[in-house]
Amino acid sequence: MSSALLSQLTDERLVALVRAGRDDAFGAIHERYHDRLNAFARRLLSGTGHDAEDVVQDAFIRALAGLRATDAEMNLKPWLYMIVRNRAMDELRRPARVAAELDDVVHLHPVEDADPALRAIERELLRSVVAGIAELPERQRRALVMRELDGASHVEMAAALGTSIPATKSLLVRARSTLQEAVAA
């Protein structure tokens, strides 16, 4: 089927073709949504130093895997936007890429007027958070570390933990709640 014919198909038909193994159908999805998703990612990441194109490319990779992983009915357009939004949020959790060399930052010195008492409080809070994480049940701890420190998506977490996406979300909620209670105590 030519790309001109594929571009005329509905999203539902393209999804069915992708699930049937047709890579050219995914190419039509990519062509249909790439520019719009890229603009959306640029708005989400505006001024942060993160690359919208990388987010969208990764979102399409995840979308292809997701489409082939399940036969669940879906509304393609909002699903793609959700993946891009989630990837942008994951990206925002990571520090912005800085191309500075060591020579460029040698002249920087620690802030001398930083309040030592405030720094001590922050260190103590960090210690209690680390201790709280260590006390979590194994699966909750793994889910929390994968999500918050590694930036794993729910799909990646479900695969690594051998569970469903709703179960990973539940593990995260319980881990965060337990950790919050431990830190508050």
C-alpha positions as a printed NumPy array, in Angstrom:
array([[ 0.   ,  0.   ,  0.   ],
       [ 1.453,  3.393, -0.935],
       [ 2.157,  6.103,  1.62 ],
       [-0.49 ,  8.285, -0.049],
       [-3.119,  5.599,  0.558],
       [-1.921,  5.008,  4.117],
       [-2.152,  8.718,  4.902],
       [-5.86 ,  8.6  ,  4.001],
       [-6.661,  5.822,  6.498],
       [-8.226,  6.504,  9.9  ],
       [-6.157,  6.246, 13.06 ],
       [-8.035,  3.079, 14.018],
       [-7.16 ,  1.391, 10.726],
       [-3.511,  2.459, 10.993],
       [-3.322,  1.046, 14.529],
       [-4.751, -2.253, 13.29 ],
       [-2.174, -2.379, 10.493],
       [ 0.685, -1.614, 12.909],
       [-0.498, -4.42 , 15.174],
       [-0.538, -6.683, 12.125],
       [ 3.169, -5.914, 11.616],
       [ 2.984, -3.177,  9.001],
       [ 5.866, -0.757,  9.692],
       [ 4.732,  1.518,  6.878],
       [ 1.464,  2.107,  8.783],
       [ 3.474,  3.34 , 11.765],
       [ 5.37 ,  5.591,  9.342],
       [ 2.026,  7.125,  8.379],
       [ 1.178,  7.668, 12.063],
       [ 4.587,  9.272, 12.556],
       [ 4.111, 11.561,  9.588],
       [ 0.595, 12.518, 10.703],
       [ 1.5  , 13.437, 14.294],
       [ 5.232, 14.228, 14.403],
       [ 5.038, 18.003, 13.843],
       [ 2.12 , 18.489, 16.238],
       [ 3.728, 16.391, 18.965],
       [ 7.024, 18.184, 18.478],
       [ 5.312, 21.57 , 18.928],
       [ 3.56 , 20.234, 22.041],
       [ 6.849, 18.982, 23.514],
       [ 8.559, 22.32 , 22.744],
       [ 5.832, 24.133, 24.701],
       [ 6.196, 21.747, 27.641],
       [ 9.997, 22.022, 27.683],
       [10.255, 25.701, 26.756],
       [13.305, 27.343, 28.295],
       [14.466, 24.243, 30.196],
       [17.387, 23.198, 28.013],
       [15.799, 19.84 , 27.233],
       [15.393, 18.693, 23.638],
       [11.793, 18.322, 22.462],
       [12.84 , 16.288, 19.427],
       [14.485, 13.654, 21.654],
       [11.328, 13.442, 23.767],
       [ 9.104, 12.968, 20.711],
       [11.442, 10.41 , 19.153],
       [11.482,  8.401, 22.373],
       [ 7.696,  8.733, 22.636],
       [ 7.282,  7.251, 19.147],
       [ 9.578,  4.354, 20.052],
       [ 7.48 ,  3.685, 23.14 ],
       [ 4.27 ,  4.075, 21.154],
       [ 5.33 ,  1.459, 18.617],
       [ 6.204, -0.977, 21.391],
       [ 2.941, -0.168, 23.176],
       [ 0.83 , -0.662, 20.08 ],
       [ 2.345, -4.053, 19.441],
       [ 2.185, -5.108, 23.089],
       [-1.596, -4.986, 23.414],
       [-4.767, -5.278, 21.41 ],
       [-6.618, -2.932, 23.767],
       [-8.852, -0.391, 22.12 ],
       [-7.425,  3.116, 22.198],
       [-7.904,  6.609, 20.905],
       [-4.534,  7.146, 19.196],
       [-4.198, 10.925, 19.219],
       [-4.716, 11.548, 22.963],
       [-2.671,  8.441, 23.741],
       [ 0.289,  9.817, 21.763],
       [-0.029, 13.201, 23.47 ],
       [-0.087, 11.46 , 26.85 ],
       [ 3.122,  9.571, 26.039],
       [ 4.842, 12.813, 24.963],
       [ 3.621, 14.591, 28.099],
       [ 4.867, 11.773, 30.325],
       [ 8.235, 11.679, 28.57 ],
       [ 8.545, 15.475, 28.877],
       [ 7.792, 15.248, 32.6  ],
       [10.393, 12.48 , 32.941],
       [12.87 , 14.691, 31.107],
       [12.1  , 17.654, 33.357],
       [12.962, 15.501, 36.386],
       [16.465, 15.107, 35.007],
       [18.973, 17.944, 35.118],
       [19.311, 19.962, 31.923],
       [22.239, 19.039, 29.736],
       [25.14 , 21.38 , 30.229],
       [28.077, 21.406, 27.86 ],
       [30.385, 23.256, 30.249],
       [33.946, 22.059, 30.594],
       [35.699, 21.897, 33.946],
       [37.771, 24.975, 33.037],
       [34.546, 26.949, 32.588],
       [33.465, 26.353, 36.194],
       [36.804, 26.472, 38.042],
       [36.162, 30.058, 39.103],
       [32.919, 29.121, 40.9  ],
       [33.   , 28.952, 44.692],
       [30.455, 27.718, 47.221],
       [28.035, 30.288, 48.55 ],
       [29.653, 31.537, 51.73 ],
       [26.55 , 33.084, 53.247],
       [24.458, 29.896, 53.049],
       [22.904, 29.304, 56.432],
       [24.72 , 26.358, 58.098],
       [21.63 , 25.564, 60.184],
       [19.509, 25.307, 57.033],
       [22.098, 23.042, 55.411],
       [22.099, 20.824, 58.529],
       [18.3  , 20.565, 58.434],
       [18.415, 19.658, 54.738],
       [21.049, 16.965, 55.412],
       [18.948, 15.525, 58.235],
       [15.852, 15.463, 56.018],
       [17.858, 13.685, 53.318],
       [19.055, 11.112, 55.869],
       [15.471, 10.451, 56.967],
       [14.32 , 10.06 , 53.357],
       [17.127,  7.579, 52.619],
       [16.326,  5.66 , 55.824],
       [12.629,  5.66 , 54.914],
       [13.383,  4.287, 51.463],
       [15.509,  1.531, 53.007],
       [12.563,  0.52 , 55.223],
       [10.09 ,  0.163, 52.341],
       [ 9.046, -3.309, 51.229],
       [11.26 , -4.538, 48.375],
       [ 8.734, -4.135, 45.526],
       [ 7.694, -0.651, 46.694],
       [11.341,  0.38 , 47.02 ],
       [12.193, -0.933, 43.55 ],
       [ 9.177,  0.823, 42.016],
       [ 9.994,  4.128, 43.733],
       [13.676,  4.037, 42.788],
       [12.914,  3.054, 39.194],
       [10.423,  5.899, 38.789],
       [12.006,  8.735, 40.772],
       [15.707,  8.083, 40.323],
       [15.901,  6.215, 37.026],
       [12.965,  8.009, 35.371],
       [11.397,  4.742, 34.226],
       [ 7.967,  4.857, 32.652],
       [ 5.087,  2.796, 34.011],
       [ 5.442,  0.449, 31.024],
       [ 9.138, -0.106, 31.776],
       [ 8.407, -0.569, 35.459],
       [ 5.652, -3.095, 34.794],
       [ 7.988, -5.106, 32.574],
       [10.858, -5.015, 35.091],
       [ 8.635, -5.858, 38.059],
       [ 6.611, -8.476, 36.188],
       [ 3.317, -6.791, 36.958],
       [ 0.623, -4.664, 35.339],
       [ 0.742, -0.899, 34.871],
       [-2.073, -0.301, 37.427],
       [-0.146, -2.464, 39.907],
       [ 3.011, -0.365, 39.422],
       [ 0.977,  2.784, 39.986],
       [-0.423,  1.259, 43.173],
       [ 3.08 ,  0.314, 44.352],
       [ 4.209,  3.902, 43.792],
       [ 1.273,  5.371, 45.687],
       [ 1.869,  3.065, 48.647],
       [ 5.631,  3.701, 48.595],
       [ 5.209,  7.472, 48.503],
       [ 2.581,  7.395, 51.243],
       [ 4.682,  5.159, 53.497],
       [ 7.781,  7.267, 52.859],
       [ 5.917, 10.487, 53.589],
       [ 4.69 ,  9.071, 56.904],
       [ 8.183,  7.86 , 57.817],
       [ 9.769, 11.244, 57.063],
       [ 7.042, 13.119, 58.957],
       [ 7.546, 10.952, 62.064]])
